[in-house]
Amino acid sequence: MTVHHPTGWTKSSRSKQHTHCVEVGRVGDGAAVRDTKNRDLGYVTATRQQWTAFLDAVKNNRFE
């Protein structure tokens, strides 16, 4: 099994002045997400399909 470590961590330009936000990194052909308050806790990953579905749901206001 090949383990891919996330690279290219970034946070939204809308949250540059805030310290309580998340960062997104690339892992394999998907994404990883971590909390900026405690990066040592690790991260969660999503496949490309999962990440695309999540972004679509956010953009279409499917979360309250």
C-alpha positions in Angstrom: 0.0 0.0 0.0 1.4 3.4 -1.0 0.9 6.2 1.5 0.6 9.7 0.1 1.3 12.7 2.4 -0.6 15.9 1.7 1.2 18.7 0.0 0.5 22.3 -0.9 -1.6 23.2 2.2 -3.7 26.4 1.7 -6.5 28.1 3.4 -9.2 30.2 1.9 -8.4 33.8 1.0 -11.6 34.7 2.9 -10.0 33.5 6.1 -6.5 35.0 5.9 -7.1 37.2 9.0 -8.7 34.4 11.1 -6.8 31.8 13.0 -9.7 29.4 13.4 -10.2 27.8 10.0 -9.2 24.8 7.9 -6.6 24.2 5.3 -6.8 22.0 2.3 -4.0 20.0 0.8 -3.6 17.7 -2.2 -3.2 14.0 -1.5 -3.0 11.6 -4.4 -5.8 12.6 -6.8 -8.0 13.8 -3.9 -7.8 16.3 -1.0 -6.9 16.4 2.7 -8.4 18.8 5.3 -6.9 19.8 8.6 -7.6 22.3 11.4 -5.2 25.3 11.6 -5.6 25.5 15.4 -3.9 22.1 15.9 -2.2 20.7 12.8 -0.6 17.9 14.9 -4.0 16.3 15.2 -3.8 15.1 11.6 -6.1 15.4 8.7 -9.0 13.7 6.9 -8.9 12.7 3.3 -11.4 12.5 0.4 -11.1 11.0 -3.0 -11.5 13.2 -6.0 -15.1 12.2 -6.4 -15.9 12.8 -2.7 -14.2 16.2 -2.8 -16.0 17.3 -6.0 -19.3 16.2 -4.5 -18.6 18.2 -1.3 -17.6 21.3 -3.2 -20.7 21.0 -5.3 -22.9 20.8 -2.2 -21.2 23.8 -0.6 -21.6 25.9 -3.8 -25.3 25.0 -4.0 -26.1 25.8 -0.4 -27.0 22.2 0.6 -25.6 22.8 4.1 -27.3 24.9 6.7 
